[in-house]
Amino acid sequence: MHMPRPQRILLTGANGYIGKRLLPVLLAEGYEVVCVVRDQLRFSPPHPGASVEVHEADFLNPEEIARLPLHIDVAFYLIHSMSSAIDAFTEAEARSATHFTEYIANTTARQVIYLGGIDNHSRLSIHLQSRKQVDAILRKGKVPVTTLKAGIIVGSGSASFEIIRDLVEKLPVMVAPRWLNTRCQPIAIHDVLQYLLKVTGNPRCYGHSYDIGGTEILTYKEMLSQYAEVRGLRRFFLVLPFMSPKLSSFWLYFITSTSYKLAVNLVNSMKVDVICGDEGIRRVIPIPTLSYREAIGRAFDRIEQNQVISSWRDALVISSRHRALQRMIRVPHYGTYTDHRTFPLSLEREAVIRNIWAIGGSTGWYYANALWKVRGFFDRLLGGTGLRRGRTHPTELHPGDALDFWRVLVADREQGRLLLYAEMKLPGEAWLEFRLVTFNGAEHLEQIATIRPKGLTGRLYWFAMIPAHALIFPGMGKRIAGIKPGRKTV
């Protein structure tokens, strides 16, 4: 019996790494896409006039799910929480999958598509066990599930690629843990998207599970070596068999831009061979896949052209964190300390906005960058993010983006307002705001640093930082506004 082509697609995790990449692919195929996100402020369609319907809902909250549309043909389940906790994410992922399954049962959907992890090894990490459990929960529903199981996904902005990039670019000699000898079957993000697209509405794939991988089985050491060769770098490796998982996690955390929680979960997964079993997907969908070297080349093409669509750093993976950030958009006035400075513009308005929107990452913080790096170093020692996350794009910012050790809350280019929330370790909560205002008939840049201290420690921290603030903030504001050195400001 011929099945009509699906027209209306539900895309969960539309603000995530895979979701952001899959959305334009689905739209290019002519699908109507219903995007479900936890924060609508962070969502921006790929192009004006795109056939996109956006709903804000958290699958941990049944009341929000009840408001989602019921008329859909295919649903993608792309929700995960690996970077939110070291081991506590399993229960949250199970509840989210259960609520999703209950919702889908009441819709017109005839297929659910799930991207999981390869789980053929007899001993699985907590992360892979959770992925397997989610698959089992989804299959208890009445709607047929198509599961694609992938290992290492190679693409610009992916956690795996960025970690490999950090290690190889920074370390000429690498003293590494023994999991460097673990085998995996990496796959290019391009091929993952093609498989996701080709199984959409494909009756042959209903109810089936497929392992997807690239053309090669490599050890992590071989992946690092091939990356170095592609980049024209000479690198040497020394594997230490006695390096414990905990020590390995700290090593990964301090060398790369990953968070400690994600580092722990990645190390636990890296101890397990992640290799495709039955590659039946190649018989059903016989598409050519890229080699690992080709995947690296594609990733750098994207990076060099500033076309990194999504990054693992930008994901907000748990409900409580998202809700907290929503509240942080309203900067408090009471019980706070502020450093408020105003600078007349010596550049055109648009030039100042460009300066604001380029802050952080490779641009730096315009003044006393060495002090910012010192603060980032101590933040890493305390278990924070440090400055290594950088930014996804050199000139564009959107709400929810990670920006060094800040999170973007508001990025309103038309109004000339950028509001950042501190994610570094400190005794309290902090904001940094830039906005263009007009008074006395002229435009000015307002720069406001705010801290809501926690207890006596927070207050002592603020007063201890006053000398650094007195040096950094005037210099930063003047350079953003284009003011020449020596000119006094308010």
Summary of the structure (lengths in Angstrom):
residues: 490
radius of gyration: 23.7
end to end distance: 75.2
largest distance: 79.0
contacts: 1616
relative contact order: 0.10
helix: 39%
strand: 21%
